[in-house]
């Protein structure tokens, strides 16, 4: 099993996201130092984009529970989105 993403893997993931329709970022979440979740909304409803840098990028309909108090960095991001 692969442990890291290559540039080819990343290109395929980006192409699949582009083909799946237009989406907008609704809210960002940070679950750990290396895991970011973006709540997306678009034509096909709401989905979450889970990003673990260098490891995986995928859409999911089953997100992890959100932290009770988001970090200050996430709060500042939400102001600009």
ABEGO torsion letter per residue (X at the ends): XBABBBAAAAAAAAAAAAAAEBBBBABBBBABAABBBBBBBBAAEBBBBBBBBGABBBBBABBBBBBABBBAAAAAAAAAX
